[in-house]
């Protein structure tokens, strides 16, 4: 099995690029949303760690973002609880798809959480800053402050790009990306 990890800046289009490979896909952001919605154990741990921010019987993203804005330490507390659950789900995904030729991992903190293994194919999605900013403004509950807090967890983009095997320039033109990914997929399968 070849593991493809898609890297890049927040809002660069990593998830769209990941989907274009048309193979089993693990999307960490979707997993986190599902964990927040359904994982009672996670809810109880976060409620215990951040009692003043959890005021309902479920995890509300709006209040979690407020906790993150109030203190970087709160982001660390949330990450310490959520990341091991995501890692367990990723390992289950990899086990379930071990017979596939390719799998794609859309995990924003792939390198930061030391998930990278020898032989993984790293693809960096590059996009213009102004295009990213335009996209981020359309996200619910997103602000420049949240962006800066989340970016503080990430390695510098230059380093991610340098460590990557391939770079896809995202101009947010769907047909161009589909074509670029198709060519790249063919190249990777020949490795």
C-alpha positions in Angstrom: 0.0 0.0 0.0 1.2 3.5 -0.9 0.2 6.1 1.6 -0.2 9.6 0.1 -0.3 12.4 2.6 -1.6 15.7 1.4 0.0 18.8 3.0 -0.4 22.5 2.7 -1.7 25.7 4.3 -5.0 26.0 6.0 -7.5 26.7 3.2 -5.2 25.7 0.4 -7.6 23.1 -0.9 -6.0 19.9 0.5 -9.4 18.2 0.9 -10.5 18.9 -2.7 -7.1 17.6 -4.0 -7.3 14.5 -1.8 -10.8 13.6 -3.1 -9.5 13.7 -6.7 -7.3 10.6 -6.2 -10.5 8.5 -6.1 -9.2 6.0 -3.7 -9.7 5.4 0.1 -9.5 8.7 1.9 -8.9 9.5 5.6 -9.9 13.1 6.3 -8.9 14.1 9.8 -11.1 17.2 9.9 -14.2 15.1 9.1 -13.1 12.6 11.8 -12.8 15.4 14.3 -16.2 16.7 13.5 -17.6 13.2 14.0 -15.8 12.8 17.3 -17.2 16.1 18.5 -20.7 15.0 17.5 -20.8 11.4 18.7 -17.9 10.5 21.0 -19.2 10.7 24.5 -15.9 9.8 26.1 -14.2 12.7 24.3 -17.0 15.1 25.3 -16.6 14.1 29.0 -12.8 14.6 28.8 -13.0 18.0 27.2 -15.8 19.0 29.6 -13.5 18.1 32.5 -10.5 19.9 31.0 -12.5 23.0 29.9 -15.6 23.2 32.1 -16.4 26.8 31.6 -16.6 26.4 27.8 -18.8 23.2 27.7 -22.2 24.4 28.7 -24.4 22.0 26.8 -24.6 18.2 26.5 -22.5 18.1 23.3 -19.3 19.8 22.0 -20.2 23.0 20.3 -17.5 24.2 17.8 -18.3 27.8 18.6 -17.5 27.4 22.3 -14.4 25.3 21.5 -13.1 28.1 19.2 -13.8 30.6 22.0 -11.7 28.4 24.4 -8.9 28.4 21.8 -9.0 32.1 21.4 -8.9 32.6 25.1 -5.7 30.6 25.6 -3.2 28.6 23.5 -3.1 26.3 26.5 -6.7 25.4 25.8 -5.8 24.3 22.2 -3.1 22.1 23.7 -5.7 20.5 26.1 -8.1 19.8 23.2 -5.4 18.4 21.0 -4.1 16.1 23.7 -7.6 14.6 24.0 -8.6 14.5 20.3 -5.4 13.6 18.5 -5.1 10.1 20.1 -8.7 9.3 19.0 -8.0 10.5 15.5 -4.7 8.4 15.4 -6.7 5.3 16.5 -9.2 5.9 13.7 -6.5 6.5 11.2 -4.8 3.2 12.2 -8.1 1.4 11.8 -8.6 3.0 8.4 -5.1 1.8 7.3 -5.8 -1.7 8.6 -9.2 -1.9 6.8 -7.5 -0.7 3.5 -4.2 -2.6 3.7 -4.9 -4.4 0.4 -5.5 -1.2 -1.6 -2.8 0.1 -3.9 -3.2 3.7 -2.7 -4.7 5.5 0.2 -4.9 9.2 0.8 -4.4 10.8 4.2 -5.8 14.3 4.5 -4.3 15.2 7.9 -3.4 18.8 8.5 -0.8 18.0 11.2 0.6 14.9 9.5 4.3 15.9 9.9 3.8 17.7 13.2 2.3 14.6 14.8 5.1 12.5 13.4 2.8 10.2 11.4 5.2 10.3 8.4 6.8 6.9 7.6 9.5 6.0 5.2 8.0 5.4 1.8 5.0 7.8 2.3 4.4 10.1 -0.6 4.1 13.7 0.5 2.2 16.1 -1.7 2.2 19.8 -1.0 -0.8 21.8 -2.1 0.4 25.3 -2.8 -2.0 28.3 -3.4 -1.8 32.0 -3.5 -2.3 33.8 -0.2 -5.1 36.0 -1.5 -7.0 33.0 -2.8 -6.7 31.3 0.6 -7.8 34.4 2.4 -10.9 34.7 0.2 -11.8 31.1 0.9 -11.2 31.3 4.7 -13.5 34.3 5.0 -16.4 32.1 3.9 -15.8 29.5 6.6 -18.2 29.6 9.5 -16.7 30.7 12.8 -13.4 31.5 11.2 -11.4 34.6 12.0 -7.8 35.8 11.6 -7.2 35.2 15.4 -8.3 31.5 15.0 -6.1 31.2 11.9 -3.0 32.4 13.8 -3.7 30.1 16.7 -4.1 27.1 14.4 -1.1 28.0 12.4 1.0 28.1 15.5 0.7 24.3 15.6 2.0 23.9 12.0 5.5 23.6 10.7 6.5 26.5 8.4 5.1 26.0 4.9 8.6 26.2 3.4 9.6 23.2 5.4 6.5 21.2 4.4 7.1 22.1 0.8 10.7 21.1 1.0 9.9 17.7 2.6 7.3 16.9 -0.1 7.8 14.6 -3.0 5.5 16.6 -5.2 3.8 20.0 -5.3 0.4 20.8 -6.8 -0.3 24.4 -7.5 -3.9 25.1 -6.7 -5.4 27.8 -8.8 -8.9 26.7 -7.6 -9.7 25.5 -11.1 -11.4 22.1 -10.6 -10.6 20.7 -14.1 -6.9 21.7 -13.8 -6.6 20.1 -10.4 -8.3 16.9 -11.6 -5.9 16.7 -14.5 -2.9 17.4 -12.4 -3.9 14.7 -9.8 -4.6 12.2 -12.6 -1.0 12.6 -13.9 0.4 12.5 -10.5 -1.5 9.4 -9.5 -0.1 7.6 -12.6 3.5 8.7 -11.7 3.0 7.5 -8.1 1.7 4.1 -9.1 4.9 3.6 -11.2 7.2 4.2 -8.2 
